[in-house]
Amino acid sequence: MKCKNVLVISVHPDDETIGCGGTILKHKDNGDKIIWLILTSAETRYGYSYEDVMAEKKQVENIGKVYGFDKIYNLKFGPAKINYDIFSNLINKISEVIYKVKPEIVYMINRSDVHTDHQIGAKAILSCTKSFRYPFIKRVLMYECLSETEIAPQFQENIFIPNVFSDITKYIEKKLDILKLYKTELQDIPQPRNEESVKALARYRGCTACTKYAEAFMLVRDVF
């Protein structure tokens, strides 16, 4: 089977693990080339301490090694600072990476997540996956991110309706081990961003797909 270029886009580090960590591991096992694009990071210019900046940098490096990403790109926009004032610049930076990587498959955050960074980030990503400008992209999938996707107001236009499922039964425990590396991002129950909730969601999605554990996606485009 031909090796594929797979681009995984996180607005914030941890989005990828919550939303598609098991699927990333599956792609790696399949011999695909996996690239991680992060839109935001803690930087001193955004008011973060040097210690916090270095801690996040080390965390991203460690997680990148565990997944075995072939390349990591970090655009270093400010967390909670993605807005329409920087929208054009954001699109340009994402586009530069996509033209370098030439991915066949793109995993991105859900367009209706409650976090404004996710909403605007998703619009920028979708601008960079147009078929007439990026014809090498054959598949675009949106993943769900606990604490952002399910918290969005349940209006019809916001509902995450998955139509693609990835069996991650073989990878669920490693996904949870990677999630635990995000020590500062995890929450206590009943908050949603924790090991138990992520596992419960994977079990629920597995029931839909008739497998033990699964990750769910909304298909944006598939060319075959």
RAKAFEN-V127743 format. One record per pair of residues at least 12 apart in sequence whose ideal C-beta (glycine too) atoms are under 10 Angstrom apart, sorted by sequence separation. I is the first residue (numbers start at 1). J is the second residue. D is the distance in whole Angstrom. If there is no record, write none. Layout:
# RAKAFEN-V127743
I:J:D, I:J:D
This chain:
# RAKAFEN-V127743
8:20:7, 24:36:8, 41:53:8, 42:54:9, 60:72:7, 77:89:8, 109:121:6, 110:122:7, 111:123:7, 186:198:10, 201:213:9, 202:214:6, 204:216:9, 205:217:10, 8:21:9, 42:55:8, 43:56:9, 77:90:7, 108:121:8, 109:122:6, 201:214:9, 202:215:7, 6:20:10, 42:56:5, 43:57:10, 60:74:7, 75:89:9, 94:108:10, 108:122:6, 111:125:9, 126:140:8, 179:193:9, 180:194:10, 199:213:8, 201:215:9, 202:216:9, 8:23:9, 41:56:6, 42:57:8, 75:90:8, 111:126:7, 125:140:8, 145:160:10, 179:194:8, 180:195:6, 201:216:8, 8:24:6, 41:57:8, 77:93:8, 108:124:10, 109:125:8, 126:142:9, 144:160:5, 179:195:6, 6:23:9, 42:59:10, 57:74:9, 76:93:9, 108:125:5, 125:142:9, 143:160:9, 6:24:8, 42:60:10, 56:74:10, 75:93:5, 108:126:8, 142:160:8, 144:162:7, 177:195:9, 8:27:9, 41:60:8, 75:94:7, 106:125:8, 143:162:9, 176:195:5, 179:198:6, 16:36:7, 73:93:9, 106:126:10, 108:128:10, 122:142:7, 142:162:9, 175:195:10, 176:196:9, 179:199:9, 6:27:5, 16:37:9, 73:94:9, 75:96:9, 108:129:8, 141:162:10, 143:164:10, 6:28:9, 16:38:8, 38:60:7, 75:97:8, 106:128:9, 141:163:10, 142:164:10, 176:198:7, 4:27:7, 13:36:9, 15:38:9, 56:79:10, 73:96:9, 106:129:6, 141:164:6, 143:166:9, 175:198:8, 176:199:6, 3:27:10, 6:30:9, 15:39:9, 36:60:9, 73:97:5, 175:199:9, 13:38:6, 15:40:10, 73:98:10, 139:164:9, 141:166:9, 4:30:8, 6:32:5, 7:33:10, 8:34:6, 9:35:9, 10:36:7, 11:37:10, 12:38:8, 13:39:10, 38:64:10, 71:97:9, 103:129:9, 172:198:9, 173:199:9, 176:202:9, 3:30:8, 4:31:9, 5:32:7, 6:33:7, 7:34:8, 8:35:7, 9:36:8, 10:37:7, 11:38:8, 12:39:8, 13:40:8, 36:63:9, 73:100:8, 94:121:9, 98:125:9, 118:145:7, 172:199:7, 175:202:8, 3:31:5, 4:32:5, 5:33:5, 6:34:5, 7:35:5, 8:36:5, 9:37:5, 10:38:5, 11:39:5, 12:40:6, 13:41:7, 36:64:6, 73:101:8, 106:134:9, 1:30:7, 2:31:9, 3:32:6, 4:33:7, 5:34:8, 6:35:7, 7:36:8, 8:37:7, 9:38:8, 10:39:7, 11:40:6, 12:41:8, 13:42:9, 71:100:9, 95:124:9, 99:128:9, 113:142:9, 119:148:10, 1:31:8, 2:32:9, 3:33:6, 4:34:9, 5:35:7, 6:36:10, 7:37:6, 8:38:9, 9:39:7, 10:40:8, 12:42:10, 34:64:10, 46:76:9, 48:78:9, 71:101:7, 90:120:8, 94:124:6, 95:125:10, 98:128:5, 112:142:9, 115:145:8, 118:148:6, 172:202:6, 1:32:9, 36:67:7, 43:74:10, 45:76:9, 46:77:9, 47:78:9, 48:79:9, 70:101:10, 90:121:7, 93:124:9, 94:125:6, 97:128:9, 98:129:8, 103:134:9, 106:137:6, 111:142:6, 113:144:8, 114:145:10, 117:148:9, 118:149:9, 171:202:10, 172:203:9, 46:78:4, 91:123:9, 92:124:9, 95:127:8, 96:128:9, 102:134:8, 104:136:7, 105:137:8, 106:138:9, 107:139:9, 108:140:7, 110:142:5, 113:145:6, 115:147:8, 34:67:7, 36:69:5, 41:74:5, 43:76:6, 45:78:8, 46:79:7, 82:115:9, 83:116:7, 87:120:7, 90:123:9, 91:124:5, 94:127:8, 95:128:5, 102:135:10, 103:136:7, 104:137:7, 105:138:7, 106:139:7, 107:140:8, 108:141:7, 109:142:7, 110:143:7, 114:147:8, 115:148:5, 119:152:9, 169:202:9, 34:68:7, 35:69:7, 36:70:9, 37:71:9, 38:72:7, 39:73:10, 40:74:9, 41:75:8, 42:76:9, 43:77:9, 46:80:9, 47:81:10, 82:116:7, 83:117:9, 86:120:9, 87:121:10, 90:124:5, 91:125:9, 94:128:5, 95:129:10, 99:133:9, 102:136:5, 103:137:6, 104:138:5, 105:139:5, 106:140:5, 107:141:5, 108:142:6, 109:143:7, 110:144:6, 113:147:9, 114:148:6, 115:149:10, 118:152:9, 168:202:6, 169:203:10, 172:206:9, 34:69:6, 35:70:6, 36:71:7, 37:72:8, 38:73:7, 39:74:8, 40:75:7, 41:76:5, 43:78:7, 46:81:7, 80:115:8, 81:116:10, 82:117:4, 89:124:9, 90:125:9, 91:126:10, 93:128:9, 94:129:9, 98:133:9, 99:134:8, 101:136:9, 102:137:8, 103:138:9, 104:139:7, 105:140:8, 106:141:7, 107:142:8, 108:143:7, 109:144:9, 110:145:7, 113:148:4, 114:149:8, 33:69:9, 34:70:6, 35:71:5, 36:72:5, 37:73:5, 38:74:5, 39:75:5, 40:76:7, 41:77:8, 42:78:9, 43:79:9, 79:115:10, 80:116:8, 81:117:8, 82:118:8, 84:120:7, 87:123:8, 88:124:9, 91:127:5, 92:128:9, 98:134:6, 101:137:10, 103:139:9, 105:141:7, 106:142:10, 107:143:6, 109:145:6, 112:148:9, 113:149:5, 114:150:9, 115:151:9, 166:202:10, 33:70:5, 34:71:9, 35:72:8, 36:73:7, 37:74:8, 38:75:7, 39:76:9, 40:77:5, 41:78:8, 42:79:7, 80:117:6, 82:119:9, 83:120:7, 87:124:6, 90:127:9, 91:128:6, 99:136:9, 103:140:9, 112:149:8, 113:150:9, 114:151:5, 115:152:9, 168:205:9, 169:206:7, 32:70:9, 33:71:8, 35:73:7, 36:74:9, 37:75:7, 38:76:8, 39:77:6, 40:78:6, 41:79:7, 79:117:7, 82:120:5, 86:124:9, 90:128:9, 95:133:8, 98:136:9, 110:148:8, 113:151:8, 114:152:4, 147:185:9, 167:205:10, 168:206:8, 175:213:9, 28:67:7, 29:68:10, 38:77:9, 39:78:10, 40:79:5, 78:117:9, 82:121:6, 84:123:9, 88:127:10, 95:134:8, 98:137:8, 109:148:8, 110:149:5, 113:152:6, 114:153:8, 166:205:9, 167:206:8, 27:67:9, 28:68:5, 39:79:9, 40:80:8, 77:117:8, 87:127:9, 109:149:8, 110:150:10, 112:152:5, 147:187:7, 165:205:6, 172:212:8, 173:213:9, 175:215:9, 25:66:9, 27:68:10, 28:69:9, 40:81:8, 82:123:10, 111:152:10, 112:153:9, 146:187:10, 151:192:8, 165:206:8, 168:209:10, 172:213:4, 21:63:10, 25:67:7, 28:70:9, 40:82:7, 82:124:8, 110:152:8, 150:192:7, 167:209:7, 169:211:6, 170:212:9, 171:213:8, 172:214:9, 13:56:7, 24:67:6, 25:68:9, 39:82:7, 112:155:9, 149:192:10, 162:205:7, 165:208:7, 166:209:8, 167:210:9, 168:211:8, 169:212:4, 170:213:9, 172:215:9, 12:56:10, 13:57:10, 24:68:9, 77:121:9, 114:158:8, 147:191:7, 148:192:9, 165:209:4, 167:211:4, 168:212:9, 169:213:5, 171:215:9, 14:59:9, 21:66:10, 24:69:8, 112:157:7, 113:158:9, 146:191:9, 147:192:4, 148:193:9, 164:209:9, 165:210:9, 166:211:9, 167:212:8, 168:213:5, 169:214:8, 13:59:7, 14:60:10, 17:63:7, 21:67:8, 75:121:10, 111:157:9, 112:158:4, 146:192:4, 147:193:4, 162:208:7, 165:211:8, 167:213:7, 168:214:6, 13:60:5, 16:63:9, 111:158:9, 112:159:8, 113:160:9, 145:192:10, 146:193:6, 147:194:9, 150:197:10, 162:209:9, 166:213:10, 167:214:6, 168:215:5, 110:158:9, 112:160:7, 145:193:9, 146:194:9, 166:214:6, 167:215:9, 14:63:9, 17:66:10, 111:160:9, 165:214:5, 166:215:5, 10:60:10, 13:63:7, 17:67:9, 110:160:6, 147:197:9, 164:214:10, 165:215:7, 166:216:8, 13:64:10, 16:67:8, 39:90:7, 146:197:6, 150:201:9, 164:215:9, 165:216:6, 166:217:7, 110:162:10, 146:198:6, 149:201:10, 162:214:9, 164:216:7, 165:217:7, 16:69:10, 162:215:9, 163:216:8, 164:217:4, 39:93:8, 146:200:9, 162:216:3, 163:217:8, 164:218:7, 39:94:8, 146:201:6, 161:216:9, 162:217:6, 163:218:6, 164:219:5, 37:93:9, 160:216:8, 162:218:6, 163:219:5, 37:94:7, 144:201:8, 160:217:9, 161:218:6, 162:219:9, 160:218:6, 164:222:9, 8:67:9, 13:72:10, 159:218:10, 37:97:5, 8:69:8, 13:74:9, 37:98:8, 144:205:9, 35:97:8, 6:69:10, 35:98:10, 6:70:9, 7:71:10, 8:72:10, 9:73:9, 10:74:10, 37:101:8, 5:70:9, 35:100:9, 7:73:9, 9:75:10, 11:77:9, 13:79:10, 35:101:5, 37:103:9, 12:79:6, 35:102:10, 149:216:10, 11:79:9, 12:80:9, 33:101:9, 35:103:7, 34:103:9, 37:106:9, 149:218:10, 12:82:10, 33:103:9, 37:107:10, 39:109:9, 11:82:7, 33:104:10, 34:105:9, 35:106:10, 36:107:10, 37:108:9, 144:215:8, 32:104:9, 143:215:7, 144:216:6, 32:105:8, 34:107:10, 143:216:8, 144:217:8, 141:215:10, 142:216:10, 143:217:6, 144:218:8, 141:216:10, 142:217:6, 143:218:8, 141:217:4, 142:218:4, 40:117:7, 140:217:10, 141:218:7, 142:219:8, 27:105:8, 39:117:8, 139:217:10, 140:218:10, 141:219:6, 142:220:6, 39:118:10, 140:219:8, 141:220:7, 27:107:9, 139:219:8, 140:220:4, 141:221:9, 39:120:10, 40:121:8, 139:220:8, 140:221:5, 141:222:9, 23:105:10, 39:121:5, 139:221:7, 140:222:8, 24:107:8, 137:220:10, 138:221:8, 139:222:5, 140:223:10, 23:107:7, 137:221:8, 138:222:7, 139:223:7, 9:94:8, 39:124:8, 138:223:5, 139:224:8, 39:125:9, 137:223:8, 138:224:7, 7:94:10, 20:107:5, 9:97:9, 19:107:7, 20:108:10, 37:125:9, 135:223:9, 9:98:9, 19:108:9, 20:109:10, 7:97:8, 19:109:7, 131:221:7, 7:98:7, 16:107:7, 18:109:10, 19:110:8, 129:220:7, 130:221:10, 15:107:10, 129:221:7, 131:223:7, 15:108:9, 16:109:9, 7:101:5, 9:103:10, 15:109:6, 19:113:10, 126:220:7, 6:101:9, 7:102:9, 8:103:9, 15:110:10, 125:220:10, 126:221:10, 5:101:6, 7:103:4, 5:102:6, 6:103:6, 7:104:9, 8:105:9, 9:106:7, 10:107:9, 11:108:9, 12:109:9, 5:103:5, 6:104:7, 7:105:7, 8:106:8, 9:107:7, 10:108:9, 11:109:6, 15:113:9, 122:220:10, 4:103:8, 5:104:5, 6:105:5, 7:106:5, 8:107:5, 9:108:5, 10:109:7, 4:104:5, 5:105:7, 6:106:8, 7:107:7, 8:108:8, 9:109:7, 15:115:9, 3:104:10, 4:105:6, 5:106:10, 6:107:7, 7:108:9, 2:104:9, 11:113:8, 15:117:10, 12:115:8, 15:118:8, 11:115:7, 11:116:10, 12:117:7, 11:117:5, 12:118:8, 15:121:9, 112:218:10, 11:118:5, 67:174:9, 110:217:9, 111:218:9, 10:118:10, 11:119:9, 66:174:8, 107:215:10, 110:218:7, 11:120:9, 12:121:9, 108:217:10, 111:220:9, 11:121:4, 107:217:8, 108:218:10, 10:121:9, 11:122:8, 66:177:8, 67:178:7, 9:121:8, 66:178:6, 108:220:8, 9:122:9, 11:124:10, 11:125:9, 106:220:8, 9:124:10, 63:178:6, 66:181:7, 106:221:9, 9:125:6, 62:178:9, 63:179:10, 105:222:10, 7:125:10, 23:141:9, 63:181:6, 9:128:9, 62:181:6, 63:182:8, 104:223:9, 9:129:10, 23:143:8, 20:141:8, 60:181:10, 7:129:10, 19:141:10, 20:142:10, 21:143:10, 59:181:7, 60:182:10, 19:142:9, 20:143:5, 59:182:7, 19:143:3, 20:144:9, 59:183:8, 18:143:8, 19:144:6, 20:145:9, 59:184:8, 18:144:8, 19:145:5, 56:182:10, 59:185:9, 16:143:8, 18:145:5, 19:146:8, 15:143:8, 17:145:10, 18:146:6, 55:183:9, 56:184:8, 16:145:9, 18:147:8, 19:148:9, 55:184:8, 56:185:10, 7:137:9, 15:145:5, 18:148:9, 19:149:8, 5:136:8, 14:145:8, 18:149:9, 5:137:10, 52:184:9, 6:139:9, 7:140:10, 10:143:10, 12:145:9, 14:147:10, 15:148:8, 4:138:9, 9:143:10, 11:145:9, 4:139:9, 8:143:9, 10:145:9, 12:148:9, 11:148:9, 27:166:10, 26:166:7, 23:164:10, 26:167:8, 29:170:8, 23:165:10, 24:166:10, 26:168:7, 29:171:8, 42:184:10, 23:166:4, 25:168:8, 28:171:10, 22:166:7, 23:167:9, 24:168:10, 26:170:8, 22:167:8, 23:168:6, 25:170:8, 26:171:6, 20:166:7, 22:168:3, 25:171:4, 21:168:8, 22:169:8, 24:171:9, 25:172:10, 20:168:9, 22:170:8, 23:171:8, 22:171:4, 25:174:6, 21:171:8, 22:172:6, 25:175:7, 21:172:9, 22:173:10, 24:175:9, 22:174:8, 23:175:9, 21:174:8, 22:175:5, 25:178:8, 21:175:4, 22:176:9, 24:178:9, 20:175:9, 21:176:8, 21:177:10, 22:178:10, 18:175:9, 21:178:6, 17:175:7, 21:179:7, 17:176:9, 17:177:10, 17:178:5, 18:179:7, 16:178:9, 17:179:5, 17:180:10, 14:178:9, 17:181:8, 18:182:9, 14:179:8, 17:182:7, 14:181:9, 18:185:9, 14:182:5, 17:185:9, 13:182:7, 12:182:10, 14:184:9, 15:185:10, 14:185:5, 13:185:8, 14:186:9, 12:185:8, 18:192:9, 18:193:7, 21:198:9, 14:193:8, 18:197:9, 19:198:10, 18:198:6, 22:202:7, 17:198:8, 21:202:10, 18:201:9, 26:215:9, 22:213:7, 23:214:9, 24:215:10, 22:214:8, 23:215:5, 22:215:5, 21:215:8, 23:217:8, 20:215:6, 19:215:7, 20:216:10, 18:215:10, 19:216:9, 20:217:7, 19:217:8
